[in-house]
Amino acid sequence: MAGLYIHIPFCKQACHYCDFHFSTQLDVRQRLSLAIAKELSLQATYVGGELIETIYFGGGTPSLLSSLELEVIINSIHTHFTLADSVEITLEANPDDLSKEKLVELKQLTINRLSIGIQSFQDATLQFFNRAHNSKQAMACIPTAREVGFDNLSIDLIYGVPEQNPDRWKKDLDQVMEFNPPHISAYSLTIEDKTTFGNWLKKGKIQGVDENESAADFELLLGVLTSSGFDHYEISNFCKPGLHSRHNSSYWKQKKYLGVGPSAHSYNGYSRQSNISNNHLYIKSIEEGVVPFEEEVLTRENKINEYIFTTLRTQWGCDLSYLATSYDYHLQQSSVLRNLVDKDLVVLNNTTVSLTRKGKLFADQIAADLFVSQGNSN
């Protein structure tokens, strides 16, 4: 089975931390929606006719599209792909878009999972982020979504935020636990160069992220959620048993997926491709019948390293037998791995390597330490 990712590159305003591809010029929404629908037809064979088990509308802010614009895309999906009976259809949404009327429309479009970008329940933090919603809207959207029938909800939060009240993160966790959603995604703030925060940091207008404070926030997050019955199934993701994001999990399990829309990425098992990150050039090319993408054919080393990087972040860990049978790569022979075990950063159970609680604080660096270099045949 495979997945579809639909990138909707529109936002009401630019969040100070965001470096994703988006535009605040909303006048081309209709043309963009039609272009995405056409790209779906042009790319219909990309996943080789496999059943589609997950569809994910990401962005940007997909909830900015009208029901008619979303319907054009969904109709094209049904026309050109075969969907599994239990298909998961997720739409990312911001609280300020989720009126009861909008939620009813989304439900009628067969959207069955919402990923709500709350980020914080505190007005001071939301203003610091330059989010379009306020705490009142953040508090209201969850019960309203449930009233309409959206039980499969995911809440996004951000921790490790500099220059905020030190109790802010605990208050956010206390609040989200009152709502008790089935899924929570919590991300450590990173300050990227080409963002407002990145510019402010260079000019000394804000402090950088304090790694110790971020680690303390992460420890608090782990303690609160795991003690409340959530599975920590990926570094940034927690769920009630059995309610993980099936779409995101497919990325970590190396399943095929087609990404459509400006800047969207795709993977078919042997290569990755990425669409152009320019709305107008994307629309023009698609209207001419050409998908504007670049392709990277993956080497054996690329595939090994991607497998290590993605699986090590999950509760399922990195399967050494898979690496051995699929790529003739024997990670268990690595002296680096043995050193990480000795430092209590990873644990080796039979043929699986996974991160310890301590190791979860250094996941990216641990994965990088285990990467195989190009041309290494061991």
Salt bridges, closest charged atoms under 4 A:
GLU50 OE2 - LYS256 NZ 3.31
GLU53 OE2 - LYS255 NZ 2.92
GLU69 OE1 - ARG29 NE 3.48
ASP96 OD2 - LYS12 NZ 2.63
ASP97 OD1 - LYS12 NZ 3.08
GLU147 OE2 - LYS100 NZ 2.73
ASP172 OD2 - ARG168 NH1 2.52
ASP174 OD2 - LYS170 NZ 3.00
GLU219 OE1 - ARG357 NE 3.11
GLU234 OE2 - ARG313 NE 2.71
GLU287 OE1 - ARG31 NH2 2.90
GLU288 OE2 - LYS284 NZ 2.98
GLU301 OE2 - ARG300 NH1 3.69
GLU306 OE1 - ARG272 NH2 2.40
ASP328 OD1 - HIS330 NE2 3.16
ASP364 OD1 - ARG313 NH1 3.03
